[in-house]
Amino acid sequence: MTVAHRRNWTTILALAATLASLQGCATTGGETKPGLHSADAEISDPLEPMNRKIFNFNMGLYDYVLEPVARGYEKVTPQFLRTRVANFFANAGYPYIILNDFLQLRVHQGLSDLSRFVGNTIFGVGGLFNFADRFDLPPHENNLGVTLGVWGVPQGPYLVLPFFGPSSLRSLPGVPAEILASPFYYVNSTPAQWSITTLGVVNEGYTERGAVKVVKESVFPYYFARSAWLQHQEYLIRGRALSSRELLEQLGPEQPEESSPAGEKPATH
């Protein structure tokens, strides 16, 4: 699970360079994706022992830090304000989405997302209000991993990144790319950077509670999170407009009928 949205730039760039050296370790396994309807795809997860430890760390960080903070945030702020904050951060991520739209030659989607960003930024007061919804400009998700997938780059080994959650070797360059495409990266004031980062983390913890809950309620949380993320990447590569949250809700806490995969214990409720 992604448990933080704003990043320490230096740490993440160093992490990207380190993990990129793991490309030669990739192998392909034939494990079935639990809880998914298209279970015929193969998953490459040669680093599962390390990934599982990071996954547990991320979930623990969410349980003991972000989730309590999100509960407090919900209690002390009205719904109207929380919606405005969520809109603001979602709008700020659109330059990165638009860039990838055009890199994939999805011109219609790119123009739609550009119109949405400009409309919400100008008439929605910096993205606080979803002005574009009135003009049938739907939101989209996109990233550099999807762009590389569209152009035929293999997924590579599955990775779980500290603080970020599910990723892969192909998606790894998207971490620094998203940072550099964010308007917040170019804010020169250190206090402003810290304020934006803190608010972004709190907002992420609040808005992602439903997705985290679905993963935690599955019998095999690690496999479920991995499968859901990989499936969602395929949806985006094929041009399907399905958000990660919608995918998790569609999957639900569906339990696999086969016996427990090695080393996975059913989650306790």
Buried (B, 14 or more C-beta within 10 A) or exposed (E): BBBBBBBEEEEBBEBBEEBEEBEEEBEEEEBBBBBBEEEEBEBBBBBBEEBBEBBEBBBEBBEEBBBEBBEEBEEEBEEEEBBBBBBBBBBBBBBBBBBBBBBBEBEEBBBBBBBBBBBBBEEBEBBBBBBBBEEEBEBBBBBBBBBBBBEEEEBBBBBBBBBBBBBBBBBBBBBBBBBBBBBBEEEEEEEEBEEBBEBBBBBBBBBBBEBBEBBBBBBBBBBBBBBBBBBBBBBBBEEEEBBBBEBBEEBEBBBBEEEEBEEBEEBEE
